[in-house]
Amino acid sequence: AQKITQTQPGMFVQEKEAVTLDCTYDTSDQSYGLFWYKQPSSGEMIFLIYQGSYDEQNATEGRYSLNFQKARKSANLVISASQLGDSAMYFCAMRDVYNQGGKLIFGQGTELSVKP
Amino acid sequence: DTAVSQTPKYLVTQMGNDKSIKCEQNLGHDTMYWYKQDSKKFLKIMFSYNNKELIINETVPNRFSPKSPDKAHLNLHINSLELGDSAVYFCASRPLGNRETQYFGPGTRLLVL
């Protein structure tokens, strides 16, 4: 069975500094996708970044980058130059490419607080 | 132009009542989902429909019944509401393509008293 683990319930970071949010996953599938979502206090789910299991390069989207280490089964999110608006819950999620209807399996989430 | 919309946004009701949450997407996606986010913020898949056909039913109690009248709509009906049903329910849709994200609705906050 697939599983996502986020071991940091809460994180603090100073404004303008970089922060890494940890995510490890467990799957026996060869083809899968990894996602990060942001959920601000307003509640909506905002897609941030995607990494495919066969992607050779780490994904980047603006200030977000994904540190993908396949052998270690980790997909950490790096946010550079943190902003006050980055304060939110962050969820790592995984999807099996071929099976299970494309459902997302989520981690427990990490609550990030950015200090001015 | 809301991509995935849900109604109502908030729902407060008594234990034992029956309620429905509606979801509509105007993105032309074939696949739609219902997720439940509990009080600890944990998100879990409940159901998935592909072109009006049920493809995922994740051991959800029979009191929950999804209905998809067409591929743009996926409604969730809940019978005999219990305190433990209090949660945020998210509808989502997804286009074809392995790299595609799911597009989430704004969520419906259900409180059962």
Interface residues (C-beta under 8 A of the other chain):
Chain A: S31 G33 F35 Q39 G43 E44 M45 F47 Y50 G52 M89 F91 A93 V97 Q100 G101 G102 K103 L104 I105 F106 Q108 G109
Chain B: T31 Y33 Y35 K40 K41 F42 L43 K44 I45 S48 N50 I55 I56 E58 V88 F90 A92 R94 N98 R99 T101 Q102 Y103 F104 P106 G107 R109
